[in-house]
Amino acid sequence: MLTRGIRLLGLDVKSGNVTVGLDGNAVNSFTTQRDIGRFVAYALTNLPRSKLERRIFRIEAERKVRKILAICDFSEDLWLTRLHWQSFNQVFKEYEERTGKKLNVTYRSESELRAAISKNRADVASTLQLDWGLGGGLVGALDQLSVSDYPDWNPKTIADVEY
């Protein structure tokens, strides 16, 4: 099911063809389903009710790991480079470097995506590609992340995930 869903969204790197909205440079949050499950299970079984009620949990693997690295390094240059998160273009580049396989990337313009959504309101792929392309795939600012609620949470970064 997950593989089929990724393929329908245009993100099936194994096929060698991927599709993203706009220029592919908007930053996005990435967290695996397994890590989300671990975080939710921890929160529900370890946090007091007062920290759960009416709360939005903003979790993300990339900045949790990079924040830890940055705290351990006092070099300003490394601080700035390690606190970035990733765009689809960065993910695709990393995939190509790790696997040696070239991806064919198709970029869909904002006008193309809006036209597709206007034509079919149930077009989930176009809706998500537009949202992610406009920067809507980021769960929040670094100071809004909830990862401090689970100090031992060690999520996989997108680079750790098997392609």
N, C-alpha and C positions, 0 to 999 in steps of 0.2 A: 504494500500500500504506500509506504513512504517513498520508495523508489519511483513508483508510478506518479505520485504527486509531484516529486521533484522534476520529473520529465515533463509533466503538463505545465509546470511553471517556466520551462525553458532552461532549467539549471542542471541538466543531466550531463555532467562533464565526461562520463564514461563513453558517451556517444560521440564526443568530439565537437558537438554543436551546442552552444549556449546562447541564450537571448536575455538581454537586460534592457531596462528602461533608461532613456536619455543617454548620457555619455558613459555611464558605469562608474563614475567617480564619487558618487554620494557615499558617505560612510554609513555602515549598517552594524547592527548588533548581531552576533552569532553565538548561539548556545545550543548544545545538543539536547535532544529530548531526554536522554538518560540523565544528563546533568540537571536539567530542569526538575525531573522527577526526584532526584536525590535532594535538591534544595527544598522542594515542597515537603517531602517526607521529613526532613530535618526540622523545618520551620513548624510543622504541625505537631511534632512530637517533642520539641525542645524549647520553643519560645513560649513565654507566658501569653495568656489570652489577650492581655492589654497590648501586646506587640503585634497581634494578628488582626484584631478587629478594625474594620474600615481602612484597611491598609492596601496599598498597591506595592507589590514587590517588583523592583526593577533589577533583574539579574542578567549578567552578561559575562561570558567566559573571557573574551579578549582583554577587556580592561581590568578585570580582576587579576589576571596573571600579570599583565603589564604594569599594573599599579604596584604589585609586590616587588617586581624587578626594579622599578623606579625608586622605591623607598630605600632599597638596598644600595643604590648607586647615587652618589652626590654630584656627579658630573652633570652640569646643566644640559650639555648637548645630548647625553644619553637620556636624561629625564624627558626632554622634548620628543626624542624619537621613539622612546619606548611607551609613551602614553598615547600613541595613536591607535586608532582602530581601523578596520579594513573596509575598503570598497570592493565591489565585485571585480573590478579590474585588477586590484591587488591580489584577490583570491585566485583569479584565473592565471595571473603571472606566476604566482607561487606554485600552482598546480603544474603549469608547464615546466617550471624549473625542477620540480621534484620528480616528475614522471617522464620528462623528455618528449611528451606528446603535445602537439600544437592544437589549440582550440580555435574553432571558427566562431567568432563572436558576432552576433547580430545585435545592433543597437536600434531600439524602437524610439522614435521621437515622441515628444510630449503630445503633439497634435495627432499623431497616429494612434497613440494609446487612448487619448480622450475620445477620438472618433469610434474606436472599437468598443469602449465602455458605453458610449451613447447608443450605439447600435444594439448592444447586448449587456444589460446591467448585471447579468450573471457571469460575465467574463472575469473570473477570478484572477487568471494569469495577468491580464492587462491591468487590472486594478492594482494588484500587488507590484507589478513592474513599475507602474506610475508612482505609487506611494514610495517604494524604495528608491526610485530614481530622483525623487524630490527630497530625499532625506528623511522620510517617515519611518525608516527601518531602525532608527536609533532609539533605544529604550529610555534615554534620558541623559542628562549631563553627568559627568563623573561623580560629582558630589551627591547625586540622586540615587546612585546604585545602592542596592540593599545587601550587597555581598558581605558587608561587615557583620550581618546578623548570623552568618555561618562561617566563623573564622577558619575552620579546617576544610572548607569547600575548596576542592582542587579540580576545577572543570578543565575539560579539554579545550584547547584553542582550535581554531579552524585548521591550523597547520597539523595538529595532532590527529585529526580525523582521517581515517583511511579513505583514500579516493577510490 
